[in-house]
């Protein structure tokens, strides 16, 4: 269900208005060889497929408004791989440089090499140096390609340059001038992505990643699509980045026990087909839950009641339409970067297809702008509460419902 929501937007990759976009996205390109082995192919076929994925991702990152896109293509340790594989990777590098050159100029992208140049093939070094020089004037976007790169190695090289220049006093600002990302407008990584289920940074840009948000993807690189990149950026946009300071996001001030009680009451009213009481409870519920004014709560509550009644009748089209009206009001009031249509689709699909924790996690993450990881505990309790409601175990449902809203408030307050 989750992938379907995004596949609908796959033709044109866009973000909801107001999405907090990362200025700098960095990726470790992992899983090419595993992808190839799973298909009984040699490793370099996986690297070719990974390269094609990177080209698509680089274009998509620019389309999505990302200024700097960094990919780690070859580490200082990768020389330990077989001679044949290393040779094929270097051959692919030469091919990639030739193929990307026109696009760099067309889209005004500055290419920057991160890492050592002394061990790369001379032809590749010459081509990289030429592209770095020819694209230095571009400011719209930066494409960092880390080849023969290691985090410790970068810092050691920077320290050696500091010593060579005879710096007497060194501070952070001075030191950053000697790093591989020197003179870039956005050297610090906002969003770090690693594919293939690996959950470590392996030393990528250790100085520049101190405040990066991490996003780990189970798919191998060749299967990491622009749609998945969009999902990663949306997940990033839900996170509250305090940088050690105060939270600037709007807080939700609902009372968990009150909201839980109102929800249980409207479940009872819905089952009893008490339309007028359902409407009144829905109005009180949205007012308390989302902090709406009396006038907006009335309008939003009517939308909610209509959606619930339509859902009970399995009139999914009308249910989605009513939920869109509800979430349009919530979105405008809370200034959250979600699309009412997508939220409505997710929620109605959850009603129609049955309860599961993953759907709850995704719905809560989308609605309240938290990561799916942060939404996990509340989603688990929401699933348990609604399961008990289905079984009409109202006492247990109340317990889970109160715990759900408490867990939600702890996350969004």
BELPEZI-V549893 format. One record per residue. N is the residue number from 1. RES is the residue in one small letter. D_LAST is the distance of its C-alpha to the last C-alpha in Angstrom with 2 decimals. Layout:
# BELPEZI-V549893
((N & RES & D_LAST) (N & RES & D_LAST))
This chain:
# BELPEZI-V549893
((1 & x & 28.54) (2 & x & 25.99) (3 & x & 28.90) (4 & x & 30.52) (5 & x & 27.66) (6 & x & 28.15) (7 & x & 31.92) (8 & x & 32.15) (9 & x & 31.20) (10 & x & 33.40) (11 & x & 36.25) (12 & x & 34.28) (13 & x & 31.27) (14 & x & 28.74) (15 & x & 25.04) (16 & x & 22.94) (17 & x & 23.04) (18 & x & 20.33) (19 & x & 19.85) (20 & x & 19.12) (21 & x & 22.40) (22 & x & 23.45) (23 & x & 26.48) (24 & x & 27.91) (25 & x & 27.94) (26 & x & 30.02) (27 & x & 31.42) (28 & x & 33.50) (29 & x & 35.99) (30 & x & 36.36) (31 & x & 38.21) (32 & x & 41.25) (33 & x & 43.74) (34 & x & 42.03) (35 & x & 41.87) (36 & x & 45.60) (37 & x & 46.60) (38 & x & 44.95) (39 & x & 47.31) (40 & x & 50.34) (41 & x & 50.38) (42 & x & 51.13) (43 & x & 48.23) (44 & x & 49.06) (45 & x & 48.57) (46 & x & 44.95) (47 & x & 44.73) (48 & x & 46.22) (49 & x & 43.70) (50 & x & 40.91) (51 & x & 42.38) (52 & x & 42.40) (53 & x & 38.72) (54 & x & 37.98) (55 & x & 39.96) (56 & x & 37.94) (57 & x & 34.63) (58 & x & 35.78) (59 & x & 36.71) (60 & x & 33.48) (61 & x & 31.43) (62 & x & 33.32) (63 & x & 32.95) (64 & x & 29.16) (65 & x & 29.14) (66 & x & 28.99) (67 & x & 31.25) (68 & x & 32.09) (69 & x & 32.68) (70 & x & 33.90) (71 & x & 35.64) (72 & x & 37.13) (73 & x & 40.38) (74 & x & 42.54) (75 & x & 41.84) (76 & x & 44.28) (77 & x & 44.54) (78 & x & 45.37) (79 & x & 48.97) (80 & x & 49.44) (81 & x & 49.44) (82 & x & 52.80) (83 & x & 55.04) (84 & x & 55.19) (85 & x & 51.42) (86 & x & 51.01) (87 & x & 53.88) (88 & x & 52.30) (89 & x & 48.95) (90 & x & 50.83) (91 & x & 52.80) (92 & x & 49.62) (93 & x & 48.30) (94 & x & 51.46) (95 & x & 51.16) (96 & x & 47.51) (97 & x & 48.37) (98 & x & 51.17) (99 & x & 49.14) (100 & x & 46.10) (101 & x & 48.21) (102 & x & 48.80) (103 & x & 45.17) (104 & x & 44.04) (105 & x & 46.32) (106 & x & 45.58) (107 & x & 41.82) (108 & x & 42.16) (109 & x & 40.44) (110 & x & 41.12) (111 & x & 41.98) (112 & x & 41.37) (113 & x & 42.62) (114 & x & 40.63) (115 & x & 42.81) (116 & x & 46.49) (117 & x & 49.36) (118 & x & 52.29) (119 & x & 52.18) (120 & x & 51.58) (121 & x & 54.59) (122 & x & 56.24) (123 & x & 56.18) (124 & x & 52.40) (125 & x & 52.00) (126 & x & 54.18) (127 & x & 52.33) (128 & x & 48.91) (129 & x & 50.24) (130 & x & 51.69) (131 & x & 48.47) (132 & x & 46.48) (133 & x & 49.07) (134 & x & 49.44) (135 & x & 45.71) (136 & x & 44.79) (137 & x & 44.98) (138 & x & 42.21) (139 & x & 38.79) (140 & x & 37.02) (141 & x & 36.00) (142 & x & 36.55) (143 & x & 37.46) (144 & x & 37.58) (145 & x & 39.70) (146 & x & 39.70) (147 & x & 43.13) (148 & x & 44.62) (149 & x & 41.33) (150 & x & 39.91) (151 & x & 37.14) (152 & x & 39.30) (153 & x & 42.22) (154 & x & 40.42) (155 & x & 39.56) (156 & x & 43.10) (157 & x & 44.63) (158 & x & 42.50) (159 & x & 43.60) (160 & x & 47.21) (161 & x & 47.03) (162 & x & 45.62) (163 & x & 48.63) (164 & x & 51.05) (165 & x & 49.98) (166 & x & 50.49) (167 & x & 47.10) (168 & x & 47.32) (169 & x & 43.73) (170 & x & 40.85) (171 & x & 37.17) (172 & x & 34.37) (173 & x & 35.26) (174 & x & 38.91) (175 & x & 38.40) (176 & x & 36.41) (177 & x & 39.58) (178 & x & 41.34) (179 & x & 38.89) (180 & x & 39.61) (181 & x & 36.85) (182 & x & 38.40) (183 & x & 38.55) (184 & x & 35.96) (185 & x & 33.35) (186 & x & 30.48) (187 & x & 31.65) (188 & x & 28.24) (189 & x & 26.83) (190 & x & 23.43) (191 & x & 23.69) (192 & x & 26.00) (193 & x & 27.33) (194 & x & 29.77) (195 & x & 31.62) (196 & x & 33.58) (197 & x & 31.07) (198 & x & 31.60) (199 & x & 28.61) (200 & x & 29.83) (201 & x & 30.39) (202 & x & 34.09) (203 & x & 34.20) (204 & x & 33.41) (205 & x & 32.87) (206 & x & 31.64) (207 & x & 31.53) (208 & x & 29.87) (209 & x & 27.16) (210 & x & 25.43) (211 & x & 22.12) (212 & x & 22.70) (213 & x & 20.35) (214 & x & 22.36) (215 & x & 23.18) (216 & x & 25.81) (217 & x & 27.96) (218 & x & 30.41) (219 & x & 32.94) (220 & x & 35.80) (221 & x & 36.08) (222 & x & 38.73) (223 & x & 36.39) (224 & x & 33.33) (225 & x & 33.60) (226 & x & 32.23) (227 & x & 30.16) (228 & x & 28.54) (229 & x & 28.04) (230 & x & 26.21) (231 & x & 23.95) (232 & x & 23.30) (233 & x & 22.48) (234 & x & 20.07) (235 & x & 18.34) (236 & x & 18.34) (237 & x & 16.93) (238 & x & 13.73) (239 & x & 13.03) (240 & x & 11.24) (241 & x & 14.30) (242 & x & 13.92) (243 & x & 17.56) (244 & x & 17.02) (245 & x & 15.73) (246 & x & 12.63) (247 & x & 9.91) (248 & x & 11.39) (249 & x & 9.20) (250 & x & 8.14) (251 & x & 4.75) (252 & x & 5.18) (253 & x & 6.49) (254 & x & 8.72) (255 & x & 10.66) (256 & x & 11.23) (257 & x & 14.91) (258 & x & 15.64) (259 & x & 14.43) (260 & x & 16.28) (261 & x & 19.29) (262 & x & 19.46) (263 & x & 19.42) (264 & x & 22.16) (265 & x & 24.10) (266 & x & 24.20) (267 & x & 25.32) (268 & x & 28.11) (269 & x & 29.01) (270 & x & 29.18) (271 & x & 31.52) (272 & x & 33.56) (273 & x & 33.86) (274 & x & 32.86) (275 & x & 32.08) (276 & x & 31.63) (277 & x & 29.41) (278 & x & 27.32) (279 & x & 26.90) (280 & x & 25.88) (281 & x & 23.30) (282 & x & 21.89) (283 & x & 21.61) (284 & x & 19.80) (285 & x & 17.48) (286 & x & 16.43) (287 & x & 16.17) (288 & x & 13.77) (289 & x & 11.75) (290 & x & 11.56) (291 & x & 12.19) (292 & x & 15.70) (293 & x & 18.65) (294 & x & 21.45) (295 & x & 23.67) (296 & x & 21.31) (297 & x & 20.12) (298 & x & 23.81) (299 & x & 24.58) (300 & x & 21.68) (301 & x & 22.37) (302 & x & 26.02) (303 & x & 25.27) (304 & x & 23.21) (305 & x & 26.02) (306 & x & 28.62) (307 & x & 26.92) (308 & x & 26.75) (309 & x & 30.38) (310 & x & 31.52) (311 & x & 29.88) (312 & x & 31.69) (313 & x & 34.88) (314 & x & 34.14) (315 & x & 34.44) (316 & x & 32.09) (317 & x & 33.02) (318 & x & 32.17) (319 & x & 28.94) (320 & x & 27.79) (321 & x & 28.96) (322 & x & 27.02) (323 & x & 23.75) (324 & x & 24.30) (325 & x & 24.54) (326 & x & 21.29) (327 & x & 19.29) (328 & x & 21.20) (329 & x & 19.79) (330 & x & 16.15) (331 & x & 16.79) (332 & x & 18.48) (333 & x & 15.99) (334 & x & 12.77) (335 & x & 15.03) (336 & x & 14.13) (337 & x & 17.10) (338 & x & 18.19) (339 & x & 21.52) (340 & x & 21.60) (341 & x & 24.85) (342 & x & 23.58) (343 & x & 20.65) (344 & x & 23.28) (345 & x & 25.71) (346 & x & 23.44) (347 & x & 22.49) (348 & x & 26.12) (349 & x & 27.40) (350 & x & 25.25) (351 & x & 26.83) (352 & x & 30.25) (353 & x & 30.47) (354 & x & 28.84) (355 & x & 25.75) (356 & x & 25.04) (357 & x & 22.15) (358 & x & 22.60) (359 & x & 22.32) (360 & x & 19.13) (361 & x & 17.65) (362 & x & 18.89) (363 & x & 17.74) (364 & x & 14.08) (365 & x & 14.27) (366 & x & 16.07) (367 & x & 14.06) (368 & x & 10.49) (369 & x & 11.93) (370 & x & 11.44) (371 & x & 14.69) (372 & x & 16.71) (373 & x & 16.74) (374 & x & 12.99) (375 & x & 13.22) (376 & x & 16.24) (377 & x & 15.21) (378 & x & 13.41) (379 & x & 16.42) (380 & x & 18.85) (381 & x & 17.69) (382 & x & 17.71) (383 & x & 21.19) (384 & x & 22.39) (385 & x & 21.26) (386 & x & 23.02) (387 & x & 26.01) (388 & x & 26.51) (389 & x & 26.29) (390 & x & 29.02) (391 & x & 31.06) (392 & x & 30.42) (393 & x & 29.31) (394 & x & 27.12) (395 & x & 26.54) (396 & x & 25.27) (397 & x & 23.28) (398 & x & 21.46) (399 & x & 20.67) (400 & x & 19.32) (401 & x & 17.42) (402 & x & 15.59) (403 & x & 14.87) (404 & x & 13.73) (405 & x & 11.09) (406 & x & 10.01) (407 & x & 10.03) (408 & x & 8.17) (409 & x & 5.18) (410 & x & 5.76) (411 & x & 5.97) (412 & x & 3.82) (413 & x & 0.00))
